């Protein structure tokens, strides 16, 4: 019935602008609705984490470490995972989490890109604590890509960032079903905004968003899925040192010196507070939501703005 509208270039474009105009007219009401929901969430009861079991991957540093501390402050039992490297601080993180209030912390070394090791640490967690309430899939790597790089060196990005979340999720779901648990995914705003140099990192995060948005329909409302789309947070991810130690391209300057960034501790607290309130998506800093909207409404200006970032990536 409506096919003719889309076969003609003019009417196809006309339909687009009509929908855009309707959206803009509704925007004030949608904004008020969003504001009302946000204010309401401030008064929503938070989940009591005392006695709950939380499994966190990529917990030896960065946001994974800080989220472990936030959960510990609320009395949660912790299972923390990291790869075994000479510089790994996982045991120190476990000790600190106990000092902050966690009754018991189980730490395990595993490679999240290997399915058998993911099955192992999920099973060991449940065997040790008897249950699983929150699965926090935080492990990830972020090498920068340019067309001058050997494409094959980026295989671990998809293996760790995507499959490293999907594998433990698959094995955790039966246990989370029993506890009305939660799955938390660190997907990154890069999965939506696609900054230059991100390449495979962006692709891995976009894949996470797509997969877990789809998974919601299968596990909701028994299991709540929270997708994190984080912007520039003050961790080693946005430093020249991190990019220099990895494969691929390098940053010329620390991004924290050039762009508005959020302190990692404040971000971790906001994440855990949001999770406890039952949030299904969390964006920090919150102004990154505007960037997402800006990209889809005005793709050309977004492209030119993103070029500022591309000049910071060395080939």
C-alpha positions in Angstrom: 0.0 0.0 0.0 2.8 2.4 0.9 5.5 1.1 -1.4 5.1 3.9 -3.9 6.2 6.5 -1.3 9.6 4.8 -1.0 10.1 4.0 -4.6 10.2 7.8 -5.4 13.2 9.7 -4.1 11.3 12.9 -3.4 8.5 11.2 -1.4 10.9 8.9 0.3 12.8 12.0 1.6 9.5 13.8 2.4 8.4 10.9 4.6 11.8 11.1 6.5 11.4 14.8 7.2 7.8 14.4 8.2 8.8 11.8 10.8 11.7 14.0 11.9 9.3 17.0 12.3 6.9 14.8 14.4 9.9 13.7 16.5 11.0 17.3 17.1 7.4 18.3 18.0 7.2 15.5 20.5 10.7 16.1 21.9 9.6 18.5 24.7 7.0 16.0 26.0 9.5 13.1 25.7 12.1 15.3 27.6 9.6 15.9 30.4 8.8 12.2 30.5 12.5 11.3 30.7 13.1 13.9 33.4 10.1 12.6 35.4 11.5 9.1 35.2 14.9 10.2 36.3 13.5 12.1 39.3 11.4 9.1 40.2 14.5 6.8 40.0 16.2 9.0 42.6 13.6 7.9 45.1 13.5 4.2 44.0 14.5 1.6 46.6 17.9 0.2 46.0 18.6 -3.5 46.0 20.1 -4.7 49.3 23.4 -6.3 48.3 24.1 -7.9 51.7 24.6 -11.6 51.2 24.3 -11.3 47.4 27.0 -12.8 45.1 28.6 -10.7 42.4 31.0 -12.0 39.7 33.2 -9.3 38.0 35.5 -9.9 35.0 38.4 -7.6 34.3 38.6 -6.8 38.0 42.3 -6.2 38.6 42.3 -2.6 37.6 40.2 0.3 36.3 36.4 0.3 36.5 36.3 -3.5 37.3 38.4 -2.9 40.4 36.4 0.1 41.5 33.1 -1.6 41.0 34.3 -4.5 43.2 35.0 -1.9 45.9 31.6 -0.4 45.6 29.9 -3.7 45.8 32.1 -4.6 48.8 30.9 -1.5 50.6 27.4 -2.8 50.4 28.3 -6.2 51.8 28.3 -8.3 48.7 30.2 -11.5 48.3 32.6 -11.2 45.4 34.1 -13.4 42.7 36.7 -11.4 40.8 38.4 -12.5 37.6 41.5 -11.4 35.7 44.1 -12.8 33.4 47.2 -14.0 35.2 50.0 -11.6 34.4 53.1 -10.6 36.3 51.6 -7.1 37.0 48.2 -8.5 38.0 46.9 -6.9 41.2 43.9 -9.2 41.6 45.0 -10.5 45.0 45.5 -7.0 46.3 42.0 -6.1 45.0 40.6 -9.0 46.9 42.3 -7.9 50.1 41.1 -4.3 49.7 37.5 -5.5 49.0 37.5 -7.5 52.2 38.7 -4.4 54.1 35.8 -2.4 52.6 33.2 -4.8 53.8 32.9 -7.8 51.6 32.4 -11.0 53.8 34.3 -13.2 51.3 36.2 -12.6 48.1 37.0 -15.4 45.7 39.7 -14.4 43.1 40.4 -16.5 40.0 42.7 -16.1 37.0 41.1 -16.9 33.7 41.1 -15.9 30.0 37.5 -14.8 29.2 38.1 -15.4 25.5 38.2 -19.2 26.2 34.9 -20.8 26.6 36.1 -23.6 29.0 37.7 -21.1 31.4 34.5 -19.1 31.5 32.5 -22.2 32.3 35.0 -23.0 35.0 34.9 -19.6 36.9 31.1 -19.4 36.7 30.8 -23.0 38.1 33.5 -22.4 40.8 31.7 -19.2 41.9 28.4 -21.0 42.3 30.1 -24.0 44.0 31.9 -21.7 46.4 29.0 -19.3 47.3 26.0 -21.5 46.5 24.4 -18.8 44.2 25.0 -16.0 41.7 23.1 -12.7 41.7 25.0 -10.3 39.5 27.3 -11.0 36.6 29.4 -7.9 35.6 31.0 -8.4 32.2 33.7 -5.7 32.3 36.8 -7.4 30.8 38.0 -5.6 27.6 40.9 -4.3 25.6 41.0 -1.2 23.4 43.8 -1.1 20.8 43.5 1.6 18.2 43.2 0.7 14.5 44.4 2.3 11.3 44.5 0.9 7.8 48.3 0.8 8.1 48.1 -2.0 10.8 48.1 -5.7 10.1 44.4 -6.6 10.4 45.0 -10.0 12.0 46.5 -8.5 15.2 43.0 -7.4 16.2 41.5 -10.8 16.5 41.8 -10.8 20.3 39.6 -7.6 20.4 36.5 -9.5 19.3 37.4 -12.6 21.3 37.8 -10.7 24.6 35.4 -7.8 24.2 32.5 -9.8 22.7 32.9 -13.5 23.4 34.5 -12.7 26.7 31.0 -11.4 27.8 28.8 -13.8 25.9 30.6 -17.0 27.2 30.2 -16.2 30.9 26.6 -14.9 30.3 25.7 -18.2 28.7 26.8 -20.3 31.7 25.5 -17.8 34.3 21.9 -17.5 33.0 20.6 -20.8 34.6 21.9 -19.6 38.0 20.7 -16.0 37.5 17.2 -17.3 36.7 17.1 -18.8 40.2 17.9 -15.5 41.9 16.2 -13.0 39.6 19.7 -11.8 39.0 21.3 -9.1 36.8 23.7 -9.0 33.9 25.8 -5.9 33.6 27.6 -5.2 30.3 30.3 -2.6 29.8 29.5 -1.8 26.2 31.0 1.7 25.9 29.6 4.8 24.1 32.1 4.0 21.3 29.7 1.2 20.2 27.2 3.9 19.2 29.4 7.0 18.4 32.1 5.1 16.5 35.1 7.4 17.1 38.0 7.4 14.6 40.7 4.9 15.4 38.3 2.7 17.3 37.7 0.3 14.5 37.5 -3.2 15.9 37.0 -1.8 19.5 33.9 0.1 18.3 32.7 -3.0 16.4 33.0 -5.3 19.4 31.1 -2.8 21.6 28.4 -2.4 19.0 28.0 -6.1 18.8 27.6 -6.3 22.6 24.8 -3.7 22.5 23.0 -5.5 19.7 23.4 -8.9 21.4 22.2 -7.9 24.8 19.4 -5.7 23.6 18.1 -8.9 21.8 18.8 -11.1 24.8 16.5 -8.9 27.0 13.4 -10.4 25.2 14.4 -13.9 26.2 15.3 -13.4 29.9 13.2 -10.4 31.0 11.7 -9.8 33.5 13.4 -12.7 35.4 16.8 -11.3 34.7 17.6 -7.6 34.4 20.2 -6.6 31.8 22.0 -3.3 32.3 24.0 -2.0 29.4 26.7 0.6 30.2 27.6 3.1 27.4 30.4 5.0 29.0 32.2 8.0 27.6 35.7 9.3 28.6 36.4 8.0 32.1 39.7 8.7 33.9 41.2 5.2 33.5 44.3 4.0 31.7 42.2 3.3 28.6 42.4 6.9 27.5 46.1 7.4 28.1 49.1 7.4 25.7 50.8 4.8 28.0 48.0 2.3 27.4 48.0 2.7 23.7 51.8 2.5 23.6 51.8 -0.8 25.5 49.3 -2.5 23.1 49.2 -3.3 19.4 48.0 -1.0 16.6 48.1 2.8 16.6 48.9 5.1 19.4 47.5 8.2 21.0 49.5 11.4 20.7 48.1 12.9 23.9 46.1 11.7 26.9 42.5 12.2 26.2 41.8 13.4 29.7 43.9 16.5 28.9 41.8 17.4 25.9 38.2 16.3 26.6 35.8 16.5 29.5 36.3 13.3 31.5 34.7 11.8 34.6 36.6 10.5 37.6 36.6 6.7 37.7 35.6 6.4 41.3 32.5 8.6 40.8 31.6 6.6 37.6 31.9 3.3 39.5 29.6 4.6 42.3 27.1 5.9 39.7 27.1 2.5 37.9 26.6 0.4 41.0 23.9 2.8 42.4 22.1 2.6 39.0 22.3 -1.2 38.9 20.9 -1.4 42.4 18.0 0.8 41.4 17.2 -1.6 38.4 18.4 0.6 35.6 18.5 -1.1 32.2 20.9 1.4 30.7 23.5 3.7 32.2 25.5 6.4 30.4 28.2 8.3 32.2 29.0 11.1 31.9 25.4 11.8 31.2 26.0 14.4 28.5 27.2 11.6 26.2 23.5 10.9 25.6 23.4 14.2 23.7 26.2 13.1 21.5 24.3 9.9 20.6 21.2 11.9 19.6 23.4 14.5 17.8 25.0 11.7 15.7 21.8 10.2 14.4 20.0 13.6 13.8 23.0 15.4 12.3 25.5 12.9 10.9 27.5 15.4 8.9 28.4 17.7 11.8 29.1 14.6 13.9 31.6 13.5 11.2 33.4 16.9 11.3 33.5 16.9 15.1 34.9 13.4 15.2 37.8 14.5 13.0 39.1 16.4 16.0 39.7 13.1 17.7 41.2 11.4 14.6 44.1 13.9 14.6 45.2 12.5 18.0 45.7 9.0 16.6 49.1 8.2 15.2 49.3 5.9 12.2 
